[in-house]
Amino acid sequence: MKIAFFLVDRFSNLCLSNALEPLRAANGYARTPVYVWDFYSLDGAPVRSSSGLAVMPNGAIGGIGRVDRLYVICSYGHLDNDTPQMRRALQQAARRSGMVFGLDAGAWLMATAGLLAGKRATVHWDLLDAFSERFLDVTVEQALWIEDGDVLTCAGAAAALSLSRDVIARDISPAIAMDVDALLIPPVRSEAVPTIRDPLLTRATRLMRENIETPLALGDLCTRLNTSTRTLTRRCQTVLGMTPGRLYRHIRLSAARQLVEGSQASIAEIAVRCGYDDPTALTRAFRQRFGAAPRAFRGETAAKPA
């Protein structure tokens, strides 16, 4: 999936990171990378974030080829950046994009370019009133994000993180989105905004993560959850499309890949730490999940935290 990040002067670092880092992490957990991306500015020159961080883009937005998604990331200075040149550039880029995502104040620039006419949309909460007064042809709503046809608008940095996790769940699978949660979000917070919006499965996955080295039998797991194996199996199948046993293996293998890429532990040690009887069993399961043996991933950094 080809993605173009269009960074507008004084964009938010946090908004970009929350949109991009989950995608990077998801690439590491998928069997093969799903997302590729490039960065663009209006004229191809370096663009600075609101905190002064300079980003060297891959080129000018007018030079993009066909992409699946165009992310318009604009924060402070949206009025200063609302120029005829910007409007033309957005209109041309939108015609080459499957979908256009407006993050933070990106919806403002999309609206002035005519991309939101007749659409439902949201914008950073500080701009909601001014946005609704300025763009009478847009149905403005307060929400984390709103998808309407080929456009999607997102309220800000925190919302961008939630959006990326939802996108990953749709593009790849809820299980991969769950892996990204475990990697990027502290456990105390992941329960507050879970990718898996099912309290039973949230508790089940937490217990599985807490018991990786010595996996719980399904009956013992259900006893601790105060539920039946039939109920847990049905909920896993409905929400994740897999059995509890397969979910448990998914979590253990994700942990194994993190150890393979992020530690110097031997494959034998990793096998023990992830609940496998011997390195051969781990290697066989690892190859089935990721398409190659663990040693092929030594030195890889795709799924490591930035």
N, C-alpha and C positions, 0 to 999 in steps of 0.2 A: 504494500500500500504506500503510494508516494504522497508525501506531505510537504507542503511549503509553509514555512513560518515567516510571515511578513512582519518585521519588527519596525514599529513606528517610533520616532525619536521620543525619549523619556518613557519608554515602556517599562513595565514592572518586571524585575528579575524574578520575583517570586511567582508571578503569573506564568512566565515562560517555563520555569523549573517545574511547577506543578502540572503543567500541560505535557511537558516532554519527558521528564524522568520516569513516570510510570510506563510510558511506551518503550523507553530504553530497557527498563527492567523486564517488561513483558517479552521482549525479543530474546532475552536470556533464558526464559523459562519455556518458551515455545520450542517445538521440535526444530523449526527453522525460523529465522528472523521474519517478522511480519511487516515491520515498519521501516521505511527509509525516509530521510528528510534532508532538506536544505534550508538555508536561511537567506532572506532577502531584505533589502532596504529599498527605499523609494528610488534612489539613484545609484545603488551599488556601492556607495561609500560606507565606511564604518558608521554604526549607529550606536548611540549611548542610551543606557537605561536611566531611570530616574535617580539612581545612586551613582551614576557616572561610569559604570562598567561599559567598556567599548566592545562591540561585537563586530567581527569582520565577516560580512555576509558572503554568500556564494555568488551573488550578482544582484542586478536591479530587478525589481518585481516585474518590470515590463518584459523581461527575458525568460520568464518561466515557461516551461513546456506544459503538457497535460499533467495534472495532478489529481489525486483522489480527493484531497482535502487541502484547503487553504485556511490557515489560521491567521487572523488579523489581530495582532496584539498591540493595543494602544492603551495608555494609561493617562498620565499627566500631559497637559498640553494638547489635548484633543482638538481644541478650538484653533490653536496655532497651526496644527497639521491639516486642518480641513481646508484644502486649497483645490483649485480646479485641476491641477496636476495630480493630486492625490485621488480625486474622484475618477478621473479618466483611468488612472492606473488600476484602481480597484475594479472598475467595470470591465476592463480588458482581462484582468487576472481571473475574475469570477467566471468569465466565459470559458476559461481553460480549466476550471475546477469542478469536480463532481459535487462537492459541498463547500460552503464557506462558513467558517466558525469565527464569530466575533467575540473576543475575550476582553473583559474589563470595559474600557471605553471603546473597544473595537466596533461595537454596535453603532456608535455615533457616526463613525466614518462610513460604515456600511449603509446607514440610513441616508446620509447626504449623497451617497453615490447611487441611491435609488434601489438598493438591493433588498430593502425590507418593506417596500411599499405593499400594503395589503397583507402583511405578515404579522404574526404574533412575535414579540421579542422582549428581551430584558436587557439590562445594562447594569453597570456598577451602581449599588444602592445610593451612593451620593448623588448620582446624576438622574435618578428616576423621574423626579418632578420636572426638571428642565427638559429631559428627553421627551416626556409625554406632551409637554407644551410645545416643543419645537416640531415634533414629527406627528402631525395629526393623522397621517395615512398609515401609522403603525399602531397596532394594538399592544400597548405596553403593560406588562405584568411584572410583579415582584416575584422572582423565582431564582433558584440556583442556576438553572439554564432552561432554555426553551428551544425545542426543535420544531421547525415548521417547513416542511418540504425540503428544499436544498440549502437552507440556511439554519444555523444554530447560533444562538447568542448566550453568553455565559457571564455571570455577574461579577466575578473577580477571582483573585488568586485561590482562596479556599474552595470556591465553587469549581475552579479549574481542576483541582485534584480529584474531587468527587466525579467530575465529568470524565476525566481520563480513565478512572477505574471502571466506570459504566461502559465507556467505549470499548475497553479491553474485554470486558465480559461479553459484549455483543460480537466483537470482531473475532475473538479467539474462543474463550470459554470463561464461565464464572470461576472455574478452578484456577485458571491462570491469574485472573483478577485477584483472587484470594491470596495467591502467592505474592503478588505485588504488594498487597496490604501488609502481609507479614514482613516483607523486606523493608518497606518505607515508613510504616506507621507504627509507633509504639503500641504494644498490646493494650494498654489502658485506654488508648484512644480508639483503637480499631473496633471496639465493641460499641462505641458511641455512634460511629458512622460506618457500619459494616457493609462490605460489598454483598455478602449473603444476608439478606434481610429476613432471616428466619432465626428466632432465638434458640431453637433446639439445635440447629446446625452450627450456629455460632459457638454454643457451648461444646458441641461435639468436636469441632475442629480445634478448639482450645485444648481440650483433653488429649486429642491426638498429638498436638504439638508438644504437650508436656510429657508425653510418654512415647517418644520416638525410639530411644535406645531399647526399651523393652515394651514392644507394642501390646496394647490391651486386646484380649479376645473380645469378639463382638458382644458376647453375653455380658462380660464384665463392663464394657463400655456402656451398654444400655442400662445396666444396673446403676451405675454412677449417674447416668442422666435421668434415672427414674422414668424410663420409657421402655417400650417393647421393641424387639428387633424388627418387627413388621412396620411399626411406625417410623423408626429411623430410616429403614430401607426405602419406604415410600417417599419420605421427605427428601432424601438424597437423590433419588431418581427424578423426582419432580423438579427440584431446584437446580441440581448439578448434572443430571443425566448420567449418574454413575452410582454404583453400590457403595455402602460404607467401606467395604474392604478396598475397593479401588480408590476411593478418596483417601484412605489411610496410606496406601502405597504412593499416591500422588504427593502427599505431604512429605513422606519420608524421602522420596527421590528428589524433591525440590530441596530439602535440607542437605541431601548428599551432594547435589550439584553446587550449592553454596560452599560446602566444605572443600570440594574438589578445586573450585576456582579461587577460594579465598583463604586457604590454609596450606600448610606443608604436610598435613597428616597423610599417612600412607593410605592406599586404597583399602587395605585390610582393616586399619583403624576406623576409617570412615564407614566401612560395612558394619562394624560392631556398633558404632555410635548411631547408626540409622536403622538398627534392628534387623540386620541380615546375618545369617549364620556364617557366611564366608564370603570372600571377595568375588568368587565366581557367581554366586547368586546375585550380588549387587550389580556386577558388570552386565549380567544377562538382562536384568530389569532396567538398568540404566540405558543400555543400548536400545531396548524396545521403546523406552519413553523418548530419548533424545536423539536416537539415530546413530550413536557412536559410543564407544567405550569411554569410561571416565578419564583415562589418560589422555584422550584426544582433547579434553577441555582444560588440561593443565595450562595455566598462563592466560586463559580467557578471562575477560573482565566484564562481559556483557551484562551479567546479572548482579554485579557488585554495586553497593551504594556509592553514589558520587561523593 
